[in-house]
Amino acid sequence: MTRTALVTGGAGFIGCAISEGLAERFDRIVVVDNLHPQVHKERVRPAALAKKVELVVGDVTDRSVWDSVLADFAPDVVIHLAAETGTGQSLTESTRHGHVNVVGTTVMLDALSHSGNLPKKIVLTSSRAVYGEGPWAAPGSKETVYPGQRSNEQLAASQWDFPGLAPKPMDGRVTRPSPVSVYAATKLAQEHILTSWAIPYGVKSTVLRLQNVYGPGQSLSNPYTGIVSLFCRLAREGKSIPIYEDGLMLRDFVLIDDVASAILAAVDCEAPTPLPMDVGVGVASTIAEVAAKIARNYGAPAPHVCAKYRFGDVRHASCTIEGTVAVLDWQPVNDVDAGLSKLQAWIETQLEPVRQDA
């Protein structure tokens, strides 16, 4: 029996990372990707995309693209990666984010339902951003508090944390989503739209909320691609890494290898997945700690705190992966040190050597 998979946005960072694994599992794989220049410096088929994959260059918001793809292709599994991902950018380009993330999802689902060939499963890569500032608690208290979005006045006064409260890790089983950026709001909308559509049609839906993904294959030209690769480029050039706020923001940095294995585990999973699952390492690091590691690895000057801030950024973001590990046959295997080593080795294959001035 022929097994088929469809991947939206599948020519990007994550799509390329899962392509070989999909090639081992499916007889036919079709990727729909518009090769957006913000992600793809050159609008050509990525070399990292498995040769077995059929690439359709098209926009997920274009119904004619879907009609063409689904005319002779009935996917058993859909992996929905396509999204605009700039947290800060979404504040000034909210229509673009809403159009791609929300409308793109509804156009895809309409096309699937109208085709008469429904997939058995849809896996959505969502984001830890949907939690917003997440849950906090007073020291020694078991009561969870959701303080909400930090105000302009609070940030301008360098009041980075919420007084008297300590952050708690996010957990898709119990944490209440509360987006604080347009991007995050559109990702949460994606989740709600998918589950609302899937249940009546009997399609299994799986939502993976990814933490801060980084690693080999990440765009080195996209300014919204993530701070780890940006930090590496700055340190590689002998520059001091600027750190926003006070540098003590917590993040769960998860290597692309572990994210890819989680997505493939979700594809393979036969068990019900009614709750969103968190994909991270399960261990938080401060931005300052990671910046210092990168600076040391490159022999660069120590990072410096610049006290700038960006609206839409949350103070802390970490997660527990207990719920994910309990359902999926998956476990992350790379800590930050191992991940940074892999990223830095890859960067050296992508960029020209740094010129050493006499």
BABASE-614252 format. One line per field, with one value per residue (C-alpha): residue number from 1; residue in three letters; chain; x, y, z. Coordinates in steps of 0.001 Angstrom, whole numbers, always signed. Each point is the difference from the previous one (the first is absolute). Example, Ala and Ser with C-alpha at 12.3 -4.5 7.8 and 13.67 -1.06 7.14 Angstrom:
<pts>
nr: c(1:2)
rest: c(ALA:SER)
kette: c(A:A)
x: c(+12300:+1370)
y: c(-4500:+3440)
z: c(+7800:-660)
</pts>
This chain:
<pts>
nr: c(1:2:3:4:5:6:7:8:9:10:11:12:13:14:15:16:17:18:19:20:21:22:23:24:25:26:27:28:29:30:31:32:33:34:35:36:37:38:39:40:41:42:43:44:45:46:47:48:49:50:51:52:53:54:55:56:57:58:59:60:61:62:63:64:65:66:67:68:69:70:71:72:73:74:75:76:77:78:79:80:81:82:83:84:85:86:87:88:89:90:91:92:93:94:95:96:97:98:99:100:101:102:103:104:105:106:107:108:109:110:111:112:113:114:115:116:117:118:119:120:121:122:123:124:125:126:127:128:129:130:131:132:133:134:135:136:137:138:139:140:141:142:143:144:145:146:147:148:149:150:151:152:153:154:155:156:157:158:159:160:161:162:163:164:165:166:167:168:169:170:171:172:173:174:175:176:177:178:179:180:181:182:183:184:185:186:187:188:189:190:191:192:193:194:195:196:197:198:199:200:201:202:203:204:205:206:207:208:209:210:211:212:213:214:215:216:217:218:219:220:221:222:223:224:225:226:227:228:229:230:231:232:233:234:235:236:237:238:239:240:241:242:243:244:245:246:247:248:249:250:251:252:253:254:255:256:257:258:259:260:261:262:263:264:265:266:267:268:269:270:271:272:273:274:275:276:277:278:279:280:281:282:283:284:285:286:287:288:289:290:291:292:293:294:295:296:297:298:299:300:301:302:303:304:305:306:307:308:309:310:311:312:313:314:315:316:317:318:319:320:321:322:323:324:325:326:327:328:329:330:331:332:333:334:335:336:337:338:339:340:341:342:343:344:345:346:347:348:349:350:351:352:353:354:355:356:357:358)
rest: c(MET:THR:ARG:THR:ALA:LEU:VAL:THR:GLY:GLY:ALA:GLY:PHE:ILE:GLY:CYS:ALA:ILE:SER:GLU:GLY:LEU:ALA:GLU:ARG:PHE:ASP:ARG:ILE:VAL:VAL:VAL:ASP:ASN:LEU:HIS:PRO:GLN:VAL:HIS:LYS:GLU:ARG:VAL:ARG:PRO:ALA:ALA:LEU:ALA:LYS:LYS:VAL:GLU:LEU:VAL:VAL:GLY:ASP:VAL:THR:ASP:ARG:SER:VAL:TRP:ASP:SER:VAL:LEU:ALA:ASP:PHE:ALA:PRO:ASP:VAL:VAL:ILE:HIS:LEU:ALA:ALA:GLU:THR:GLY:THR:GLY:GLN:SER:LEU:THR:GLU:SER:THR:ARG:HIS:GLY:HIS:VAL:ASN:VAL:VAL:GLY:THR:THR:VAL:MET:LEU:ASP:ALA:LEU:SER:HIS:SER:GLY:ASN:LEU:PRO:LYS:LYS:ILE:VAL:LEU:THR:SER:SER:ARG:ALA:VAL:TYR:GLY:GLU:GLY:PRO:TRP:ALA:ALA:PRO:GLY:SER:LYS:GLU:THR:VAL:TYR:PRO:GLY:GLN:ARG:SER:ASN:GLU:GLN:LEU:ALA:ALA:SER:GLN:TRP:ASP:PHE:PRO:GLY:LEU:ALA:PRO:LYS:PRO:MET:ASP:GLY:ARG:VAL:THR:ARG:PRO:SER:PRO:VAL:SER:VAL:TYR:ALA:ALA:THR:LYS:LEU:ALA:GLN:GLU:HIS:ILE:LEU:THR:SER:TRP:ALA:ILE:PRO:TYR:GLY:VAL:LYS:SER:THR:VAL:LEU:ARG:LEU:GLN:ASN:VAL:TYR:GLY:PRO:GLY:GLN:SER:LEU:SER:ASN:PRO:TYR:THR:GLY:ILE:VAL:SER:LEU:PHE:CYS:ARG:LEU:ALA:ARG:GLU:GLY:LYS:SER:ILE:PRO:ILE:TYR:GLU:ASP:GLY:LEU:MET:LEU:ARG:ASP:PHE:VAL:LEU:ILE:ASP:ASP:VAL:ALA:SER:ALA:ILE:LEU:ALA:ALA:VAL:ASP:CYS:GLU:ALA:PRO:THR:PRO:LEU:PRO:MET:ASP:VAL:GLY:VAL:GLY:VAL:ALA:SER:THR:ILE:ALA:GLU:VAL:ALA:ALA:LYS:ILE:ALA:ARG:ASN:TYR:GLY:ALA:PRO:ALA:PRO:HIS:VAL:CYS:ALA:LYS:TYR:ARG:PHE:GLY:ASP:VAL:ARG:HIS:ALA:SER:CYS:THR:ILE:GLU:GLY:THR:VAL:ALA:VAL:LEU:ASP:TRP:GLN:PRO:VAL:ASN:ASP:VAL:ASP:ALA:GLY:LEU:SER:LYS:LEU:GLN:ALA:TRP:ILE:GLU:THR:GLN:LEU:GLU:PRO:VAL:ARG:GLN:ASP:ALA)
kette: c(A:A:A:A:A:A:A:A:A:A:A:A:A:A:A:A:A:A:A:A:A:A:A:A:A:A:A:A:A:A:A:A:A:A:A:A:A:A:A:A:A:A:A:A:A:A:A:A:A:A:A:A:A:A:A:A:A:A:A:A:A:A:A:A:A:A:A:A:A:A:A:A:A:A:A:A:A:A:A:A:A:A:A:A:A:A:A:A:A:A:A:A:A:A:A:A:A:A:A:A:A:A:A:A:A:A:A:A:A:A:A:A:A:A:A:A:A:A:A:A:A:A:A:A:A:A:A:A:A:A:A:A:A:A:A:A:A:A:A:A:A:A:A:A:A:A:A:A:A:A:A:A:A:A:A:A:A:A:A:A:A:A:A:A:A:A:A:A:A:A:A:A:A:A:A:A:A:A:A:A:A:A:A:A:A:A:A:A:A:A:A:A:A:A:A:A:A:A:A:A:A:A:A:A:A:A:A:A:A:A:A:A:A:A:A:A:A:A:A:A:A:A:A:A:A:A:A:A:A:A:A:A:A:A:A:A:A:A:A:A:A:A:A:A:A:A:A:A:A:A:A:A:A:A:A:A:A:A:A:A:A:A:A:A:A:A:A:A:A:A:A:A:A:A:A:A:A:A:A:A:A:A:A:A:A:A:A:A:A:A:A:A:A:A:A:A:A:A:A:A:A:A:A:A:A:A:A:A:A:A:A:A:A:A:A:A:A:A:A:A:A:A:A:A:A:A:A:A:A:A:A:A:A:A:A:A:A:A:A:A:A:A:A:A:A:A:A:A:A:A:A:A:A:A:A:A:A:A)
x: c(+0:+1391:+512:-21:+906:-517:+2186:-828:+2990:+2046:+2950:+941:+2222:-2185:-1401:+3442:+967:-2896:+105:+2342:-2008:-3191:+1650:+598:-3643:-1995:-111:-865:+628:-1208:+1235:-1868:+2238:+139:+3783:-448:+3131:+132:+728:+1577:+2783:-89:-3418:+1131:-634:+2037:+2807:-986:-3462:-123:+178:-3146:-2080:-2115:+164:-2975:+881:-3206:-1687:-2154:-2488:-619:-2960:+1055:+3281:-1909:-2422:+2944:+1870:-3011:-1290:+2209:+1328:-1751:+2261:-270:+1849:+297:+2794:-892:+3183:-812:-86:+1293:+2118:+1297:-1129:+1005:-715:-3578:-761:+528:-968:-2997:-1991:+2781:+204:-3752:-341:+2632:-493:-3771:-1393:+2661:-1189:-3692:+672:+1913:-2753:-2720:+1971:+448:-3690:-1107:+2416:-1899:+3260:+591:+3342:+126:+2118:+1143:+3044:+259:+3209:-1150:+2113:+812:-965:-3678:+573:+1001:+1517:-1327:-521:+1709:-251:+1050:+2938:-1303:-3519:-1781:-2397:+646:-222:-271:+1326:-664:+1931:+2685:-985:+1883:+548:+1358:+2499:+1061:+773:+2113:-2390:+619:-1595:-3268:+718:-533:-458:+2202:-571:-1253:+674:-2731:-1925:-2448:-2111:-813:+1466:-2484:+1056:+143:+1738:+1824:+906:-1959:+2118:-888:-3696:+24:+1739:-2603:-2693:+1605:-313:-3648:-919:+1680:-1553:-3437:+195:+1593:-2417:-3168:+1890:+1567:+3520:+2598:+1735:+3263:+1282:+3684:+989:+3648:+2374:+2983:+1198:+3530:+2670:+1573:-2138:-1423:-43:+3029:-1516:-3459:+48:-2990:+1461:+1074:+2612:+2388:+1180:+121:+2158:+2316:+456:+808:+2474:+1570:+754:+1652:-2835:-1516:-3507:-2636:-2481:-3479:-1615:+2383:+906:-1711:-2928:-503:-335:-76:+2333:-704:+2163:-1655:+1008:-2176:-2864:+115:-83:-2994:-1947:+771:-1031:-3301:-465:+583:-2104:-3164:-1162:-2562:+1548:-2809:+2271:+2794:+3464:+3096:+3206:+3150:+2887:-1873:+2911:+78:+3044:+287:+734:+3148:+1238:-426:+1572:+2988:+464:-32:+2435:+2425:-232:+1012:+2486:-2114:-380:-2404:-3671:-1349:-3405:-1492:-3326:-2004:-3265:-2455:-3789:-1443:+2943:-873:+2131:+422:-890:+769:-1959:-366:+63:-1438:-3344:+1664:+2356:-2926:-1883:+2661:+2846:+2418:+2667:+2353:+3650:+1891:+730:+941:+3734:-379:-2436:+2220:+2932:-2015:-1301:+3403:+1597:-2731:+326:+3665:-1120:-2390:+1916:+3263:+2855:+141:+2809:+2635:+1215:+3715)
y: c(+0:+3420:+2381:+3720:+3163:+3692:+2645:+3706:+2303:-3147:+1605:+2013:-702:-2609:-1446:-830:-1516:-2471:-743:-3007:-1503:+448:-1570:-3123:-142:+1013:-1028:+3482:+3352:+3329:+3308:+3269:+3011:+3504:+283:+3382:+2152:+804:-3685:-1006:+2333:-1666:-1216:-3443:-3496:-435:-2530:-1361:-1042:-3769:-927:-2108:+3071:+1661:+3783:+2114:+3699:+1672:+1944:-1762:+2882:-618:-2326:-735:-1444:-2368:-1014:-845:-1964:-1957:-799:-3096:-271:-1205:+353:-2474:+2424:+3796:+1793:+3677:+2049:+3020:+3186:+3511:-62:+3488:+915:+3669:+188:-1143:+3236:+2044:-2700:-1492:-422:-2078:-2230:-360:-725:-2730:-1582:+219:+298:-2361:-2630:+443:-72:-3253:-1579:+1104:-1488:-3286:-262:+907:-2499:-2878:-1639:+803:-763:-2362:+2430:+3636:+1002:+3737:+1616:+2737:+2144:+576:+3611:-898:-92:+3656:+823:-3317:-1141:+1493:-630:+1641:-1789:-2868:+304:-2670:+2566:+778:+3623:+1313:+3583:+753:+2183:+2354:+3621:+2742:+1778:-3127:-676:+3649:-41:-3181:-1957:-3252:-2451:-33:+977:-2747:-2696:-2699:-1596:-3547:-2214:-247:-3243:-585:-2190:+2762:+3390:+2578:+1646:+3791:+1449:+3327:+407:-75:-2944:-1951:+805:-1346:-3200:-577:+647:-2673:-2484:+816:-64:-3344:-1769:+1492:-1299:-3373:-1339:+82:-1597:-2713:+1162:-467:+3289:+406:+3364:+392:+3211:+549:+1834:+1997:-2070:+451:-1947:-926:+979:+3126:+3048:+2201:+2903:+202:+2632:-1709:-3488:-136:+1376:-2962:+222:+3807:-252:-2445:+2317:+2977:-1944:-1554:+3523:+848:+2196:+225:-1471:+2540:-1426:+1462:+803:-1295:-3235:-2164:-1017:-3757:-1988:-3677:-321:-3204:-1273:-568:-3694:-503:+2010:-2084:-3240:+1296:+827:-3400:-1647:+1894:-1265:-3567:+284:-2100:+1128:+2811:+3474:+2275:+2459:+2191:-1411:+2018:-615:+1200:-1317:+483:+2041:+3801:+2186:+3765:+2012:+1274:-3554:-1031:+3217:-531:-3578:+1175:+2839:-2392:-2527:+2669:+1802:+3126:+2867:-630:+781:+3300:+899:+2804:+207:+302:-1889:-1063:+16:-3455:-1731:-1844:+119:-3739:-3019:-3547:-3214:-3431:-2799:-2665:-27:-272:-2803:-1896:-37:+7:-2455:+2896:+1498:+2938:-1032:+3282:+2494:+3605:-678:-2837:+2024:+3063:-2143:-1449:+3408:+1647:-2809:+372:+3779:-401:-1961:+2770:+3266:+1343:-10:+3140:+2236:+583:+3567:+496)
z: c(+0:-980:+2917:-686:+1905:-651:+1660:-91:+296:-406:-1792:+3091:+2975:+1679:-3214:-1342:+3357:-70:-3736:+126:+2848:-1980:-3045:+2082:+1098:-3080:-3634:-1208:+1679:-1359:+1406:-586:+637:-1476:+565:+1660:-451:+3712:+602:-3312:-1064:-3400:-1125:-1070:+1286:+3203:-255:+3419:-1223:-552:-3679:+296:+898:-2694:+424:-1058:+77:+1075:+2765:+2591:-167:-3733:-517:-3591:+1293:+2253:-2741:-2246:+2680:+1224:-3487:-142:+3531:+3154:+3040:+2850:+2281:-144:+1838:+216:+409:-2174:+2072:+366:+3144:+848:+3514:-192:-3711:+578:+1841:-3163:-2507:+1748:-3216:-1527:+3061:+245:-3715:-129:+3399:+351:-3525:-1358:+2462:-828:-3758:+436:+2080:-2440:-2879:+1854:+864:-3534:-1546:+1587:+1088:+3640:+1638:+2941:+2006:+35:+2038:+733:+1175:+2336:+2302:+3646:-800:+484:+3773:+159:+3390:+1251:+3577:+3033:+3728:+3232:+1640:+2112:-1399:-2059:-1464:-3662:-1103:-3554:+174:-3671:-2403:+1252:-546:-1836:+3301:+1659:-2774:-286:+3727:-436:+2204:-1821:+2425:+1897:+3631:+2544:-2637:-1524:-3413:-423:-3021:-2608:-347:-2859:+2271:+2479:-969:-1251:-3284:+97:-3096:+245:-3687:-3242:-1120:+3136:-395:-3561:+1091:+2699:-2588:-2186:+2857:+627:-3690:-560:+2980:-716:-3579:+705:+2600:-2174:-2912:+2139:-888:+2712:+846:+1878:+1223:+846:+1790:-855:+2285:-1385:-2952:-1343:-1833:-3330:-2969:+1618:-2258:+558:-1933:+1592:+2792:+1657:+13:+3651:+2328:+182:-3597:+286:+3120:-1778:-2949:+2235:+2141:-3081:-1237:+3306:+1227:+3459:+44:+1108:+2500:+438:+3354:+2703:-1750:+2606:-2189:+36:-3205:-918:-2990:-1922:-2855:-3371:+125:+3071:-1484:-3182:+1977:+2008:-3168:-1497:+3272:-207:-3559:+1211:+3166:+65:+3436:+396:+316:+1194:+1861:-1387:+614:+853:-1925:+1697:+2034:+3254:+1419:-58:-585:+306:-3109:+1741:+634:-3624:-1291:+2309:-1226:-3617:+702:+1720:-2818:-2520:+2233:-367:+2486:+2863:-752:+1276:+1398:-2077:+1940:-3199:-255:-2650:+240:-418:+1665:+3177:+3120:+488:-2122:+1026:+82:+1466:-2571:+2297:-1807:-3404:+1007:+1530:-3318:-2716:-505:+299:+2207:-730:-51:-519:+2748:-789:-83:-2511:-2069:-165:-1063:-2888:-1053:+56:-2007:-2621:-165:-967:-3069:-1031:+457:-1294:+2515:+2117:-1214:+2619:-352:+486)
</pts>
